[in-house]
């Protein structure tokens, strides 16, 4: 769901209740289109997140912590200049639109008291963050808007701010029943009721419009005629909920517990296809809904070069293996060349020079074989020609087998890097993967790469129900570190069978052998942090660390082992989340 004006009103009420009177301690800009204000109130620090990205623009109180760049961007420095130490006095919604005005009291450059505001426009690809003074003069903004981006409105530093036009749509909170009924009567009766709500009233998302129509007729595509009896009643009931701030932060989850939609009211239009989960706050609702989506968006932006390298490498190696396998099929004709040479040699006394083919009896099975000949060569020379082809095919088969095996091993390595990238969450983890690719021979694909000094590779800590520590690598460098440097010979090692994934270490040095439940939990962690983590079940190999070896010259993360056991587990992400420390 795009965050609409109704949802924004509930979010701003929550911010007002918790943050008014607090002071801005710090300002961060974790991403180019996201800022975080640390606001201190009554001994407690809150994080106010403002995102103006096209993928998931929003505002709300968050508990998530993002990694910040080593050097603050210019817009972040301007925010610190204007708002660090300022007191939050009000958070207001501008009309019934997706615009939030956050008002602060602070001091100007001369030390005099003044009011400054942050305007947040949550409008998809047109989202923006704007700093204005008490007279609505623009002091700075995240994105300037000129005629090339918007013909009806321009935004520059020094201009006076004005809100975007509503394009003739009506504020639904200011509409009375008589006006609503008159507008509905003027609408064609066979046209969709959802379109009537969307085009007539401002600030209502398609999700809420569909819900209104569904509650009227049991069908989101119902016409005005089908909804006529109850449309006004249900419309004003929902508007009254917004006026009175009588909403519920509701999350819709699919059968795999993946967030599908969110709203400020329970949704009936999805029936039994979703499960409704009530969150403790609107901030927690947005955190849960956008966490995965936001993480993927940040990953895509920060790791664009890495994703391109591994994607191109995977495509190139896959095509190479296909070509080599096709060549292998041609090589398999070697036995035919040997047979032809033998038949020509056995029947050489019957053959004459200049023939273009010969039909000879195959003494192996009694059939007749037609053999192509080079008319320029004598029969003995034709036989030698086929023996040479046979000899070449034998050596080619050996080389092709080695080349295919090497290509498949390289493809397996690239897939392990792709798997690590899919789970990377911080700049440090991306830097480790970038360094790994550099040392693996992909430096020519990375422009202006400068190697940075790295500390301990990234890994995750867990605690089993029996109190044993479990460590999980986040990438190949961390996998090698955990297995061959950190772990002791008596620790247990886990890895998803025949698929890219993390090395998982169950630490038990100086402790009794873990119970079966702890083994199952460690195996579940290995399954979740692998490419098999989205399946219904996964097979996991486990063995003592002493049996895990790394071949000389092997790629990062590649190991071999022979003495091992296997277990089939369900990749239970909720269980793994509870074990994380």
N, C-alpha and C positions, 0 to 999 in steps of 0.2 A: 504493500500500500504506500502511495506517495503521502507524505505527511501533509494533511489538509488543515484548513483553518480551525475546524472543530477540535482535532487532536492537539493542535498548537495551543489552544486556549487552556486545555487541561494541563499541558506541560508547563506553561507559564505560571499557572496557579501554584503548581508544586514548587517551582523555583522561588516564587514570592514567599511562600510559607516557610521555606527552609533557609533562604539566603539573604533576605532583605536585612540591611544593617551590617552585613559583613564587609570586610575590607579585602581588596585584591592584594594577595601576598606576592604571587609570581604569575608570569604569563609565559606560556610555551606555544610553539608552533610545530607540532610533530610532523605535519605534512604540509604541502604547499597550500592546501585549501582547508586546513583544520587548525583551530586554536583551542587552547585549554587555559581557563582562568582558575587559579587556586585561590579560593575565597575563604578567609578565616572568620569564623563567627562563634563566639562563646566557647573558645578553647578547642573548637573542632574545625578541621580543614575539609572543604568540599571542592570537588572538581566540576566546573561548568564547561561542558564541551560544546563547541560551535563548529559545525561542519558545513562548508559551502561547496562541497564537491558535487559533480553532476550525478554520481552514482547513488549517494545516500546522504543528501543534505538534511541536517537536523540540528536541534538544540536540546540540551537536557543535562541533568546532573548524572555524572557517570562515576563508576568505581574502577573502571579500567584504566591502567597506566600504560602509556605509549612511550616508546623510546624516542628521545629528542635528538635532533642533529647537534653535532659538536659546536657549530656556529649558528647562532640564531639568524633567521632571515630578516630582511629589512622591515617587512610589515610587522613582524614580532617585536622588533626594536621600537617601532612607532607606538605599538600598543603598550609596551612597558613605559614609554615616555609619558603617555597620556593617562594611563589607568593604574599603574602600580602605586599602591597606597590609597587609592580612591575608595570611597564607600558606596556600596550598592544601595540605591534608594527606591528603585521601582523597575519592574519588568512588565511592559505593556504590549498588548496586541494592537496593531494599527488597523482599525476598522475590523471587518471580518475577513482578514486576508492572511497570507502566510508571511507576515512581516512582524518581527519582534523588535521592540525598542527597549534597550537595556540602559537605564539612566544611572549615572554615577555622579557623586559630588567629590570634587578634588580641588586642586589648585593649579593655576596657570604658571607660565614661566616666571612671572613676577611675584608669585606666592599668594596671589589673591584667590579667594574662593570662586569656583566656577562649576558649571555643570557641563558634562560631556556625555555623549551617548554612543553606544554601539548598535547599529541597525543591522539586523540579520534578515536577509531576504531568502526564504527557503522555497525556491522556485525551479527545481530541477536543474537544467543546464544553465539557467539564468541566475542561479544562487549567488549571493554576494555578501560580503561583510564590509560595512561602511562605518567610518568614524566621523561623527558630526559634533559641532559645538552646540551651545544653548540656543543659537539662532538658526539651527539646521544647516549651517555652512559645512561643506564636506572638507574634512581635514586630511583624510586618507581613505583608501579603499583597497580591497583585495584585487578587484578587477575593474579597470576603467571601461566604460561603455561608450563607444562612439557611434557614428552613423552607420558604419559597416556592420555593427552588431545589433543595433536597434534604431529604427527610423523614428520612433515616437518618443524616445527618452534617451538622454545622454547623461553620463555621470563622470565628472572630472573633479579633481582637487580644486577648491575655490568656488565651485558652483553651489547653489542652494539646492538641497535635496528635495525632491518631490516623488511621491509614491507612484508606481505604475498605474495606468488607467484600468478600470474594471471592465471596460468594453461593454458598457450598458447593462451589466448584470446587477442584480439587486442583492442587498444585504439581507439574508434570510432571517436574521434576528430582529430586524426592524419591520418585517412584513406582518400585516394582520390577516386574519382569516378571510375577510371580504376581498382584499386585494389578491390573495392566493387563489380563491375560487374564480375570480374574474380572469386571471391569467390562465388558469387551467381550462376554463371554458373557451377561451380564444385559441387554444392549442387543438390541432386536428385530433379527433378521437381515435384514429387508427395508428397514430404515430407512437413510438415507445415512450412510456412515462419516464424512463430513466433520462432520455434526451431532454425532456421538458425540464427536469430538475437541474441537470447539468448546464443547460444553456440559459436558464432564467435566473438562477441564483449563484452568487459568488461563494467561493470557499468550501464547496462541497465536493469531496472526492468521488470518483466513479464507484468505489467500494460502498460508501455510505448511500449513494443514490440507488445502487442495486439493492441494498438492504431494505431501504424504504419501500421499493417496488415489490420486493419478495414478500415482505410482511403484509402487503396489500393483497396480492394475487397468487402467492406461492410460485411465482415465476419471475426471474429477473428481467425477462424480455417482454413483459406484459405491456399492453397498450394503455392509453389513457382511459379508454372505455372500460377496460377490465379493472382498473384501479379507482374509478370515479367514486365509489361508495366510501372508501376509507383513506384515500390518499392524503387529504388535508389533516385528518386526525393523527395519522402516524407521523407525517412530516412535522407537525407542531409538537408532538410528544418528544421527538428527538431533539428539536430545537430547544424545548424547555429543559431537557437534560443538559444541553450545552450552556444555557443561560444560568442555570442553578449549579453548574459544575458538579452534576450528579452522575459521574461516569465511572467506569471500571476499566483498569488497564488489562485488556484481554489479548492473549496470544493464541493463534490457531496453529496447531501442530499436525503434521501428517502422521501416517502410521509408523514412520521411522523416527518420530519425535523431532523432525526438522521444521523450524518455523516457516509458516506459509504466509500468514497475514497477521496484522495487529490492528486493534481498534480501541475506541473509548467506550464501546458498547458491545454486548454479546452479539455474535453474528449467527443468523439462522439459515442463510442462503447456502451454506456448504453441507448442511445435513450431517450425516454420519461419516462423511469422508475425512473430517478433521476432528481433533480433540481440542477443546478449549481449556486454556490454562490461565488462571488469574495471577498476575504478577504483583509483587508487593508495592511497586511504584511505577510511575511512567518512565523514570530514568532507567530502572532495571529492565523494563519492557524493551526500550530502545537498545540498551546494551546487548540484550540477548538476541534481538532480531538482527541487528546490524553487525554483530561481532564477526561472524564468518564472512559476510558480504564485504565489510570494511577491510578485513584482513586480506581478502583476496584482491581487492582493489589496490591497497597499498603495495602488496607483493607485486602486482602487475606493473605498477609504476616504478618501483625501486629495482626490480629484477628483470626489467625489459630486455637488457642485453643478455643476461644469463638464459632467460627463457628462449630467446631467439637462437642462441648458440646450441643449446641442447636439442631444441626442436629441429634445427637444420641438420645437426649431427645424426639424430635419430632417423630422419628421413633419408639422409645420404647412405647410412649404413644398411638400412632396410632394403633400399634399392640395390646396393652392392651385393647383399646376400642373395637377393632374387636372381641377379645376373649370374652369380657364381653357381647357383643351383641349376640354372638353365644350361650353363657350360658343362656341369657335371653330367647332365643327361646326355650330352653329345659325347662326352668321354666314355660313357658306358657302351658306346658302339665299338670299343676297342676289340672285344672278343669277336665281333663280326669281321673286322679287318684281319685278325689272325686266321680265322677260318678261310677267308678268301685267299690269303697267301698260301695256306696249306693245300687248298683245292687246286690252285694254279700250279703249284710245284708237283702235285701228284699227277696232274694231267698235262704236263708241259710237252710231252711227246705228241700229243694230239692237237696242240695249238700252233697257229701260225701268226707271224708278225703282221700288224696292220689291222687286226680285228678291233672293233669298238666294244664288243662284249663277248661273253662266253657263257653258255649254259652247261654247267657241270653238275655231276651227281654228287650230292653230299653223302659221303660214305658213313657218316654218323647216324643218319636216320633214313637214308634212301631217297630223300626228296631231291628235286632239281633246283639248283641255285643259279640265278642269272647275275653274273659279275661284270660290272663296268670295267673297261680296259682303256688304256691310253694307246691309241693306234700308232703313236710315234715310238713306242717302247717295245722291246722284245718281251715275250712271255716271262722270262726269268726276271727282267727288270720290273715288270708289273707286280710280280710276287714280292720283290724286295721293297717296292713302294708301299705295299700294304703292311709288310712287317715293320717298316719304319713308323707308319701311322699307329700301329699297335703299340710299339715301344713308347712313342710319345704319349699316347693316351694313358699308359700305365703310370708314367712319371707325373703327368698332368693330374691324374686322379689323386695322387698322394699330396701334391701341392695344393690342389683345390680344397681337399678335406682340411688341410692345415689352415688355409685362408678363411674358409667358412667358419671353422672353430674360433679363429682369432676375431673375426668380425662379430660373431655371436657373443663372444666375451666382451667386446667393446660395446655392443648394443646393450648388454646387461648392465655394464657400468653406467652408460648414459641414462638408462632407465632408473638406476639407483639415485643418480643426481636429480632427475626429474621428481622422484618420490620425495627426496629431501627438500627440494624447492617448494613442493606443494604444501609442506608443513612448516616452512620457515616463517618466523614471526617477527624477528628483529633484524636490524641492520647488521648486527654482529654475525648472525647466522648467515646472512647473504654474503658478508665479507669472507667468511670461512669457505663457503662454496666457491666464491670467485677465486680465492687463492688456490683451492684444490684444482679447479679447471686450468688455472694458469700453469701449475706444476705438472698437469697431465698432458700438456702439449696443445692447449687451446688458446694460448696467449695471442696468436695472430688474429683471433676473432674479437679480442677485447681492445678497443682503442684507448690509448692513454692510461693503461693500467699501471698503477703504482702499488707495489706490495707494502702492506702495513704490518707492523709488528703485532702478532696475535698472542693472546694469553691462552688459558685453558680452553679447549673447544667446548661448544655448547652441548649440554646434556640436561635431562630432566630427572628429578629425584621423586621417588615414590616410597611409600611405607605400606607393607602388606599388613593384613589383619593380625598376623602373628608377630609383628614388630620388626620384620627384616627389611633392610634397605634395598631398593631396586633402582638401578640407574639405566637410563635409556638415551642413546645417542641421537642427536638431531640431524647429523649428516655423516658422510663417510669419514671425515677427519676425526669426528668425535667417536665414531664406531671403533676406529683403530686405536684411539687413545684409551678408551674404556677397556677394550679387550686385551691389549698388549702392554699397557703402561699402568693403568689404575688397578685392574682386577688382580686378585691373587689366584694361584693355581687351584685352590680349593673352592673358589666361587663357581656358581652355575651360570652358563651362557645360554641365551635363548635367541632364536631368529625364526621368522616366518619361512616356511619351507618353499624353496624354488620361486621366490618372488622378492623384489626389492623391499628393504625395510631396515629398521633400526636394530643394532645389537643391544640386547638387554642383559644386564648383569644382576644376578641375585646374590648379594653379598652375605656370606655366612662364615667367614674366617673366624675361628675361635668360638663358634656357636654350634649347637647341635644341628643336625640335618633338618631343614625346614619341613613342616607338615605338608601334606598334599594340597591343602587349600592355598598355601603360599606359592607353591609351584604353579597352580592353576592361575593365580592372579598375575604372576610374572609372565606366564605364557599369554595371558589375555592382553597385557601391555604390549608384548611383542607383536601380537596380531593387530591391535589397533594402530600401532605405529608402523604399518607396512601397507603395501599396495593391496593386500587382502582385507584391509580394515573395513571396507564397505560391504563385504559379503556376509552371508548368513552364518558361515562357519569358516574356520581357517586352521590349517595344519601347521604346527610349530615344532621345530626341532630344538632339543635342549641337550646339553652335555656339560661336563666340567671344563673350565677354562683351559686346563692343561692339555686337553685334546684338540684345541683349536689352533691351527697353524696358518701362517701367511706365506705363500710361495714367493720365492725371490723374484723381484721385479713386477709383482702383481699390482694392479690398480688399487687406489685407496678403497677400503671397505671390503675388499675381496679376501675371503678366507676359505680354508678347506678343513674338513673334520670327517672322521670315519666312525669313531665310537660315539654313538648318540642314541637318544630315545625320541619319540614323537608323540605329540598330544594334539587332539582336535578340540578347539575352544571356540566359543562365540565371542566375536569382537565387541564386547560390551563397553561402549564409550562412557556411559554414566558411571559404571563401576570404576573405571580407570580414573575418571575425574575425582572421585571421592578418595582415591589412594594417593593422589598427587600432593606433595608437600612443598 
